[in-house]
């Protein structure tokens, strides 16, 4: 089971007042990485047609979960990093600024989407992703996070969505 002890922490990174949770120790251990991917899986019986990995650290876990579920993967990228004419875009307000995101509408239209990202903090990124996916015609959106910062409003911002977090601090 993944616990808070599996993360390294760095205070005041990337800016003062932020406590950064580093996933490197999990990635360095095949056993912990495998366990993290298992814990990011949706509940048994949940319908998932595509797994959406959020740039950048969601990309690490999403393909493994998608392969295990035998479904495809969509990428939620930083704006300007993805080609195509069918892109949906959004701006996410995060703890230390803003982030422009994009996803291909054709990858999510009519699909039940599991979004995977490493951290749920303020919920800004996740909410922006949910809104993009819904504009793109996703049938449903649910979330799995490796770590959730419980004192921040992320879960409240995602009210109405199913949210799973492996570790809550």
N, C-alpha and C positions, 0 to 999 in steps of 0.2 A: 504494500500500500504506500502511495506517495504521501509524504508529510512535509510540513514546513521545513524540517531539518534537511530535506533533499535540495534546498535552494541555498545559494550564496546570496547575501544581501550587500548592497552598496548604498550608504546614505548619501543624500544630496547629488544623486545622479539620475537623469542627465542635467537637472538643475537643482538648486537648493530647495530643500523641503520635500523632495521626492525620495522614497526608499525604493530602490530598484531591486527586484527579485530576479536573479540570474538563473536561467534554466540549464546552464552549461554542465553542472554536475549530473543532471538527469540524462543529458545527451551523451555524456561520457560513459555511462553504464548501460550496457545492453539490457540488463534486467530492469533497471528503473525506467528506461525509455519504453520498453515493452509494456510495463505496468501502467505508465502514464497513458499510453495509447488505449489500453483496455479500459481505463477509468474514464476516458473521454468518449467512449462509445455511448450511444443513446440507450435509454431503457429498453428492455426486451419488448418487442411488439410495436415499437415506435416506427412509423413509416418514414423512411429516408430514401430519396431518389438520387440525391447528389450531396456531396460534402463540399462546403465552401471554406477554403482556407484564407485567413486574413493576413495580408502582407505585414510583416515578413515572418514572424515566428509561428504564426498559424500554419504556414506552408510546411513546416517541419512535421507536424503531427497529422494534418488533414489527409495526405495521400495514404498513409498507413491505415487510418480509420476507413477511408473510402475503399481501399483494397480489401480490407477485412469484411466490410459490408457488401462487397461486390457491386459497388456503384461508382459512378464517375465523380470527378472533382472539378470544381470551378475555382478560379482565383479572384479574390478581391484585391486589386492592386492599387498602388499609389497612382494618382492621376498622371497621365503622360507615359506610363510604362506598359500600356496594353494597346495593341492596335485593334481596329475594327470599326464598323459603322454602326453597330448596335449597342454601343456602350451606354450604361447608366452611370451617372456621376453624382457625388454627394460630398459635402464638407462635414467633417466630424470635429466637434470641439472636444479636446482632450485636456488632461491635467495641465499640460504645459504648452498649449498652443492650439493650432488647428491642423487638420490633415485632410487633404483631398483624395477621394477614393473613386475607383471605377470597377465595374463588373460587366461582363457580357450578358445582355438580356437573354440571348438565345440559350445560354447555359442553365437558366433557372426557370424559364417560362413553364408554368404548369407543374413544377417540381416541388416536392417536399424537401426542404433544404435544412441540413444540419450545418451550422456555422461554427467553426473551430478557431479559437484564438488563445493566446497564452494567458492574458490577464484581463480581468474585468475590474475596472476601477470606477471611473465616473459614468461609464456606459455610453459615452459620446460616440466612440467608434462603432460599437455594437448597434446602437440605435440608428446611426446613419446607414449601416449595412442592411439592417432590417427594412428600412424605408426604401432603399434601392431595390432590394430583392422583391418587395411587394409591388413597387412600380413596374418591375420587370415581369410581373405575373406569377410569382412563386405561389404555389398552393398553400404552403405553410412554412414557417421559419422557427427553428429552435436553436439553442446555443449550448456549447460545451466550452468551458474555460479550464485551463490548467490551474490557475490561481485566481481567487477573488479577494479583493481588498474590502472586507466587511464593513469598515467604517465609512466607506465612500458610497455614493448613491447608485452605483451601477445596477444593482438588482431592481431598485425602484424604477429606474429609467426604463427598464425592460419589462415592466409590468404587462401582463397579458401574453408573454412569451414563456415557453418552457426553458428554464435555465438550469444547467448542471455545472457545478464547479468541483474540481477534484480536491482542492485545498482552499479553505477560507481562513484568512488571517485578519 
